[in-house]
Structures are given as structure tokens and as C-alpha cells.
Amino acid sequence: MSIRWWIFITLRLQTSLIKLVFMKAYKSILISLMLLLLTNIIWSQDKLKFEFGEGDLEDYKAMAVNEDKILLIEFQGDDRKKAKAQHDIIFSGEKIAALISENFVLYSVNSKSKEKHTLIKKYDISTYPLYLFLDGQGHEVYRLAGDFDVNTFMLAAGFATMPDNNMYSWKQMIDQGEVPGSDIYFNYAKGLMLGNLDYSKAVADYFKYSNTDFTKDPYGAEAVLLFTEDMNDPRFIILMENLHSLNADIDEKFIRKRVYDIVSNSIIDAVVMDEKISLDDTLMKTSEKLMIEDPSLLSAIVKIKYYSTVKKNQNEYYRAVIDYLMAGVFYLDEDEAYDYIVDIAKNCNDKDIIMMATNRLLEMIGKSNKTEYQKTMIDLSLKNNDFMEANHALEILNKLNSETNVYSPNEIDAIGKRIVKAQNAYKEGAKKETDKGKKKRKKKKK
């Protein structure tokens, strides 16, 4: 083969390689641009979700009519911090952003506006935060009041956007006696409950027109869990007997939570009504009768309620909290567990309880190392005079905070100074105790 031929092949190979590299680079740039565009779209949706406008309500009503959308009115109430925290949780995520942008016009009632009191009176508002869903004719098609989660909001928003399947249309059907099935009664009763309205008659109507064997009704088990408050109610007893064989599409966590709520409240009511009843005996007998899966968790829930309301006892209360944190590892939401630990760090001085709370927090840090967790770890460590752990937590806190910016530089500086101050005070106290001991020993020798 000639040298000219080799040169030709070499040049062709170099050209092909250059093209290949260029095409890969071009493809990489194209993918990057697409990702950037997608990010901007998502960011725009995120931006939309927080745009609850203020101003003249009539303008927003007209906007909703013109765009054929539902008007969503937000009442935050006086506890703005709590309302904003819930707001930020609910209105996050791509699904919510897409749902909101396509179907709703958002309006927030200013706490200082003239129309606030008129709207409160008109719509009988007493619980906050509250969200009203109004259609183009001004009919209330759904409402949510108090604490609720993202799934509940999605449920409400879904019904609100259906012209013939919402609270307004259900009420019309019920008033006119034209209800096609028990599901209408159930959804109407549940809607009233979520809106913090009187739902007793609607519940009675549901059970009246539903399957006599509620365990076979599509909404039967959920209805008993939502609308029952007494563990001695025959329906609740039947539910507990069939709990593991229910053919119902209900979240298992919701089932457990409602069962423990109903049973714990009933036990406390019984003990309050008859002082001769033993709390521990009642817990044991109830757990056996209803075949409660985790009696220790039920016991902790009952005692938290009992020692915080009926017979206030701080030590017993915090012991119950610790039992709850330990027994409810797979039951509690992370935020709920953290709130209890923060409370212990702030208000409890029992060394053993603080140590157990520290261990529980370490487990949470192992799963999700949040900046706030390290701040609470410092608080707990200072309570137990564990300055090595406090300084270690401060070091991690500094690293995390450089990315999250949860705390300002001044706040971080104040935390560091608090550790130094506590450490110095502890050393000074220890020195005084040592000096006292020396003086006592000298007196004995004399």
C-alpha cells in the first residue's frame, strides 16, 4: 500500500473523528438547552403557584369568568406564620403548579381589607386557614379549612373543577331527592367535614342510604374512620374485626392514625367520666378487645393526651412523648417527631429524656441531615452539658448553612457564643463545687 494511500486514510479518519466529537458536543449542548428550558418552565410554574393576588375581588371574579376558571380565595387568618407554612407545603410541586395554572384564578383576602368581614359573614368562616372554591356563578363548589395535606387539596381541586360533581351540585341533588347513589352522600358529608361545617345530618343520610353491610360499601370503611368518634360504636367494632380483610383503597397510615385517635379519645373520655377507672387497666383491656397491633404506641398516644390536658404532669407527659417517638418510628411524620424533639430541647430538663431525644434526632439526621436538626442537636447537647457534641454540631451546622442559608451570620455567631458561655459557666460551677469540697474536707480535719 502506498504512502499516499495511508495519508488519505489518516485524513479521512481524522475528519470522521472531528465530526463525531462535534456531533457529541452539539448533542450535549442541545440537551443542556432543553434542560434549561424545562427548568425555566418548572420555575415559572413554581412562581405561578404563589401568585395569590390582592385588590378588588370583583376584578378577580370577572377574570375567572372570562377565563372560564375557578376562583380560589385564601383566608390566612391571624396566625400568618402557621398559614404560610401550610401554604408553602400545599402549593409546591409540578402537579399542583400545572393544576393551578390551568384551572384557577388565585385571590388572597387581605387581613386589613374592608371586604374581609363581609366575606367571613357571607360564607360563615370560623376556622383558618381557609380556601374557598367558587365557580363562575359565585357558587361555592368546595372549601377546605384548618390543617390538611396536599392529597386533600388535590381531591378538593378535582371536585371543584367538575361542573356536575361538586359540593354545590351534590347539595342540589340531595335537596331535590335525586341522588343516584350513596357515594354522593359520602362525598358531600366529607366535603362538609373538610370545610369545618356541620356534617352530622349528611353522615346520617350516608349510613341510611349506603349498603347495610358497610364493609362492602366502596366508602364504608373510610366513612366509619372519618365519621365515628366512639370506639364502642357497633360500626367501629365491626370495622376492627374486619380491619385486615377490608377491600378498600385507603392509605394504611390514615387507617392507623384514625383508629388510634378514636380509641385514645374514647379511653380518656371514659377515665374522665369515672375516676375509679384505671388508665393502665383500660388501655390493656381495650388493646386486647380491639386487637390493637401496637399497644405501646396506643399507650403513648393516650398518655400524651391525658397528661397534657386532664391530669397535667410534665414528667409523665415527656416520658409518654419519648415512648411515642420510639414506638412510632414508622407511624409519625418526620415533622411531627421533630416538633416533639424541639419541645423537649426547649422545656424538658430530665437528663434521661434529653438523651433519648438526642438518640432519636441522630436517627433522623442519619436519614436527612437538615440544618435545623443540627441547631436542635446543639440545644439538646447544652442541656446535658455535652460540649464536645455541641461544638461538633456547630461545625456541621456551619457547613450546611453555607448552602441552605437557614440562619443569618449573626444567628450563627450567637449560637457559637451561647456554647462558649454555657461551657464557661459549667467550668466555673464545677470549680466552685470543687472548692466547696476542699473547704469541707479542711473543716473535718480541724
C-alpha positions in Angstrom: 0.0 0.0 0.0 1.4 3.4 -1.0 2.3 6.3 1.4 -0.3 8.5 -0.4 -3.0 5.9 0.4 -2.0 5.9 4.1 -2.1 9.7 4.2 -5.6 9.6 2.6 -6.9 7.1 5.1 -5.4 9.0 8.0 -7.0 12.3 6.9 -10.4 10.5 6.5 -10.2 9.1 10.0 -9.3 12.5 11.5 -12.2 14.1 9.7 -14.6 11.4 10.9 -13.4 11.8 14.5 -13.8 15.6 14.3 -17.4 15.1 13.0 -18.1 12.6 15.8 -16.7 14.9 18.5 -18.7 17.8 17.0 -21.9 15.8 16.9 -21.5 14.7 20.5 -20.8 18.2 21.6 -23.7 19.5 19.6 -26.0 16.9 21.2 -24.7 17.7 24.7 -25.3 21.4 24.1 -28.8 20.7 22.8 -29.7 18.5 25.8 -28.4 21.2 28.1 -30.5 23.9 26.4 -33.6 21.6 26.7 -32.9 21.0 30.4 -32.5 24.7 30.9 -35.8 25.4 29.1 -37.6 22.7 31.2 -36.1 24.2 34.4 -37.4 27.7 33.4 -40.9 26.2 32.7 -40.9 24.5 36.1 -39.6 27.6 37.7 -42.4 29.6 36.0 -45.0 27.1 37.4 -43.5 27.4 40.8 -43.7 31.2 40.5 -47.3 30.9 39.4 -48.4 28.9 42.4 -47.6 31.6 44.9 -49.3 34.5 43.0 -52.4 34.9 45.2 -53.4 38.4 44.1 -54.9 41.1 46.3 -57.0 44.1 45.4 -60.6 44.4 44.2 -62.3 41.0 44.5 -64.8 41.8 41.7 -61.8 42.1 39.2 -60.7 38.6 40.1 -64.3 37.3 39.8 -64.5 38.8 36.3 -61.1 37.3 35.4 -62.3 33.9 36.5 -65.5 34.2 34.4 -63.6 35.4 31.3 -61.0 32.7 31.5 -63.6 30.0 32.5 -61.7 29.2 35.6 -62.5 28.5 39.3 -61.8 31.4 41.7 -59.8 30.2 44.7 -60.0 32.5 47.7 -57.4 32.2 50.5 -58.2 33.4 54.1 -55.0 33.0 56.1 -56.3 34.2 59.5 -54.4 35.8 62.3 -51.7 33.1 62.6 -49.9 34.2 59.5 -46.8 32.1 60.2 -48.8 28.8 60.5 -50.9 29.7 57.5 -47.8 30.5 55.4 -46.1 27.2 56.4 -49.1 25.2 55.3 -49.4 27.4 52.1 -45.8 26.6 51.2 -46.4 22.9 51.7 -49.6 22.7 49.7 -48.6 24.9 46.8 -45.4 23.1 45.8 -44.7 20.5 43.2 -45.2 20.4 39.5 -48.6 18.7 39.6 -50.0 21.5 41.8 -48.4 24.2 39.7 -49.9 22.7 36.5 -53.3 22.2 38.1 -53.4 25.8 39.4 -52.3 27.5 36.2 -54.8 25.6 34.1 -57.9 25.8 36.3 -57.7 28.6 38.9 -57.6 32.3 39.5 -56.0 33.0 42.9 -57.0 35.6 45.3 -55.9 36.2 48.9 -58.1 38.2 51.3 -56.1 41.0 52.9 -56.5 40.9 56.7 -56.9 44.7 56.6 -59.4 44.9 53.7 -62.9 46.2 54.0 -64.5 43.2 52.4 -62.9 40.7 54.8 -65.7 40.9 57.4 -68.4 40.8 54.7 -66.9 37.6 53.2 -66.5 36.0 56.7 -70.1 36.6 57.4 -71.4 35.6 54.0 -69.5 32.3 53.9 -69.7 31.5 57.7 -66.0 31.4 58.2 -64.6 30.5 61.6 -61.6 28.3 61.0 -58.3 29.3 59.4 -56.5 28.9 57.1 -59.5 28.5 54.8 -59.7 28.1 51.0 -63.0 28.8 49.1 -63.5 27.4 45.6 -66.1 29.5 43.7 -67.4 28.8 40.2 -68.3 31.5 37.6 -71.8 32.0 39.1 -70.3 32.5 42.5 -71.5 29.1 43.8 -69.3 27.6 46.5 -68.2 24.3 44.9 -65.8 23.3 47.7 -64.0 24.6 50.8 -61.1 23.5 52.9 -60.5 24.7 56.5 -57.8 24.1 59.1 -55.0 21.6 58.7 -55.0 19.5 55.5 -52.4 17.9 53.3 -51.5 18.0 49.6 -53.7 15.0 48.7 -56.7 16.6 50.4 -56.2 19.8 48.4 -55.9 17.8 45.1 -59.1 16.0 45.9 -60.9 19.3 46.6 -59.5 20.9 43.5 -60.5 17.9 41.4 -64.1 18.1 42.6 -64.1 21.9 42.3 -63.3 21.7 38.6 -66.1 19.3 37.8 -69.3 21.2 36.9 -71.8 18.4 37.9 -69.7 16.7 40.7 -69.0 19.2 43.5 -70.5 20.4 46.8 -73.0 22.8 45.1 -74.3 20.1 42.7 -74.4 17.4 45.4 -76.5 19.7 47.7 -78.9 20.4 44.9 -79.3 16.6 44.2 -79.8 15.9 47.9 -82.3 18.7 48.4 -84.3 17.6 45.4 -84.2 13.9 46.4 -82.4 13.0 43.1 -79.3 11.2 44.5 -78.2 8.4 42.2 -76.0 6.6 44.8 -74.6 6.6 48.3 -71.3 7.9 47.0 -72.9 11.4 46.7 -73.9 11.3 50.3 -70.4 10.3 51.4 -68.6 12.9 49.3 -71.0 15.6 50.5 -70.5 14.7 54.2 -66.7 14.5 53.7 -66.7 17.9 52.0 -68.7 19.5 54.9 -66.2 17.9 57.4 -63.2 19.2 55.5 -64.8 22.7 55.4 -65.4 22.6 59.1 -69.1 22.7 58.6 -71.9 20.7 60.4 -71.9 17.3 58.7 -74.0 15.3 61.2 -77.1 15.1 59.0 -75.1 14.3 55.9 -73.4 11.4 57.8 -76.8 10.1 58.9 -78.0 10.3 55.3 -75.0 8.4 54.1 -75.4 5.5 56.5 -79.1 5.5 55.8 -78.7 5.1 52.0 -75.5 3.0 51.9 -75.1 -0.8 51.9 -76.4 -2.2 55.2 -73.1 -4.1 55.4 -70.8 -1.1 55.3 -67.7 -3.2 54.9 -68.9 -4.0 51.4 -69.7 -0.4 50.5 -66.9 1.4 48.5 -66.7 4.2 51.0 -67.9 2.2 54.1 -64.6 1.8 55.9 -63.5 5.3 55.2 -66.8 6.6 56.4 -66.6 4.8 59.7 -63.0 6.1 60.2 -63.9 9.7 59.3 -67.3 10.0 61.0 -67.0 7.8 64.1 -65.7 9.2 67.4 -66.7 6.4 69.8 -64.8 3.1 70.0 -68.0 1.4 71.3 -70.0 2.3 68.2 -71.1 -1.0 66.7 -69.8 0.1 63.3 -66.3 0.8 64.7 -66.3 -2.6 66.4 -67.2 -4.4 63.2 -64.5 -2.4 61.4 -61.9 -3.5 63.8 -63.0 -7.1 63.5 -62.6 -6.9 59.7 -59.7 -4.5 59.6 -57.3 -6.9 57.9 -59.8 -8.1 55.3 -61.2 -4.8 54.1 -61.2 -4.4 50.4 -60.8 -0.6 50.4 -58.3 1.6 48.7 -57.4 3.6 51.9 -53.9 4.7 52.9 -52.7 2.4 55.7 -51.2 5.3 57.6 -54.5 7.1 57.6 -56.3 4.0 58.9 -53.8 3.6 61.8 -54.0 7.3 62.7 -57.8 7.4 62.8 -58.0 4.1 64.8 -55.6 5.4 67.4 -57.4 8.8 67.5 -60.8 7.2 68.0 -59.6 4.7 70.6 -57.4 7.1 72.6 -60.1 9.8 72.8 -62.7 7.2 73.9 -60.4 5.9 76.7 -59.7 9.4 78.0 -63.4 10.2 78.0 -64.1 7.0 80.0 -61.5 7.8 82.6 -62.6 11.4 83.0 -66.3 10.3 83.4 -65.4 7.7 86.1 -62.4 8.4 88.3 -62.4 4.8 89.6 -61.4 3.5 86.2 -57.7 2.7 85.9 -56.0 4.2 82.9 -53.5 1.4 82.5 -56.1 -1.3 83.0 -58.4 0.3 80.5 -55.5 0.5 78.0 -54.7 -3.2 78.4 -58.3 -4.4 78.1 -59.1 -2.1 75.2 -56.0 -3.3 73.3 -57.0 -6.9 73.8 -60.6 -6.4 72.9 -59.9 -4.4 69.7 -56.8 -6.5 68.8 -54.6 -3.3 68.6 -51.4 -4.2 66.7 -49.1 -1.9 68.7 -50.4 -1.4 72.3 -47.3 0.5 73.3 -48.0 3.1 70.6 -51.6 3.5 71.7 -50.5 3.8 75.3 -48.1 6.6 74.4 -50.8 8.5 72.5 -53.3 8.2 75.3 -50.8 9.3 78.0 -49.6 12.3 75.9 -53.2 13.5 75.7 -54.0 12.6 79.3 -51.0 14.2 81.0 -51.2 17.3 78.8 -54.9 18.0 79.3 -56.7 16.0 82.0 -54.1 15.4 84.7 -51.2 17.8 83.8 -47.9 16.2 84.8 -44.8 17.4 82.9 -42.6 14.4 83.8 -45.2 11.8 82.8 -46.0 13.8 79.7 -42.4 13.8 78.4 -42.0 10.1 79.3 -45.0 9.4 77.1 -43.6 11.6 74.3 -40.4 9.6 74.4 -42.4 6.4 74.2 -44.3 7.8 71.3 -41.1 8.8 69.5 -39.7 5.3 70.0 -42.8 3.2 69.3 -44.0 5.4 66.4 -40.9 5.3 64.2 -42.9 4.0 61.3 -46.1 5.9 62.3 -45.0 9.5 62.9 -44.3 12.0 60.2 -40.8 13.4 60.4 -42.1 16.9 61.0 -44.3 15.8 63.9 -41.4 13.8 65.5 -39.1 16.9 65.1 -41.7 19.2 66.7 -41.7 17.0 69.8 -37.9 16.9 70.0 -37.8 20.7 69.7 -40.3 20.9 72.6 -38.1 18.6 74.7 -35.0 20.7 73.9 -36.8 23.8 75.0 -38.9 22.8 78.0 -37.6 19.5 79.5 -34.7 19.2 81.9 -34.8 15.4 82.6 -31.3 14.1 81.6 -32.5 10.7 80.5 -35.4 12.1 78.4 -33.0 14.5 76.7 -30.5 11.7 76.0 -33.3 9.6 74.4 -34.5 12.6 72.4 -30.9 13.1 71.2 -30.7 9.5 70.0 -34.0 9.8 68.1 -32.7 13.0 66.5 -29.5 11.2 65.5 -31.6 8.6 63.7 -33.4 11.4 61.8 -30.1 13.1 60.9 -28.9 9.8 59.5 -31.8 9.8 57.1 -32.0 13.6 56.4 -29.3 15.9 57.7 -31.2 19.2 57.8 -29.6 22.4 59.0 -32.3 22.9 61.7 -31.6 19.4 63.1 -28.1 20.4 63.9 -29.3 23.6 65.7 -31.6 21.4 67.8 -28.8 19.0 68.4 -26.8 21.9 69.9 -29.8 22.8 72.2 -30.1 19.2 73.4 -26.3 18.8 74.0 -26.1 22.0 76.0 -28.9 20.7 78.3 -26.8 17.7 79.1 -23.5 19.7 79.2 -22.1 17.7 76.3 -20.0 20.5 74.9 -18.0 18.2 72.5 -21.2 17.2 70.8 -22.4 20.8 70.8 -19.2 22.1 69.1 -19.3 19.2 66.6 -22.9 20.0 65.7 -22.0 23.7 65.3 -19.2 22.7 62.8 -21.7 20.7 60.7 -24.3 23.5 61.1 -21.8 26.0 59.6 -21.2 23.7 56.6 -24.9 23.0 55.9 -25.9 26.7 56.5 -23.4 27.9 53.9 -25.6 26.1 51.3 -29.1 26.4 52.8 -28.8 29.9 54.4 -31.4 29.0 57.1 -29.7 31.1 59.7 -28.1 34.6 59.3 -24.4 35.1 60.1 -25.5 36.9 63.3 -27.6 34.0 64.4 -24.7 31.5 63.8 -22.4 33.8 65.7 -24.9 33.9 68.6 -25.2 30.1 68.7 -21.4 29.9 68.9 -21.2 32.4 71.7 -24.0 30.5 73.6 -21.9 27.3 73.5 -18.9 29.2 74.8 -20.9 30.9 77.5 -22.5 27.6 78.7 -19.2 25.9 78.7 -17.6 28.6 80.8 -20.5 28.6 83.2 -20.2 24.9 83.6 -16.5 25.0 84.3 -17.0 27.8 86.8 -19.7 25.9 88.5 -17.6 22.8 88.6 -14.7 24.8 90.1 -17.0 26.2 92.8 -18.2 22.7 93.7 -14.5 21.5 93.9 -13.6 24.5 96.2 -16.6 23.8 98.4 -15.5 20.2 98.7 -11.9 21.2 99.7 -13.3 23.6 102.4 -15.5 20.8 103.8 -12.5 18.4 104.0 -10.4 21.1 105.7 -13.1 21.7 108.3 -13.3 17.9 109.0 -9.5 17.7 109.6 -9.6 20.6 112.1 
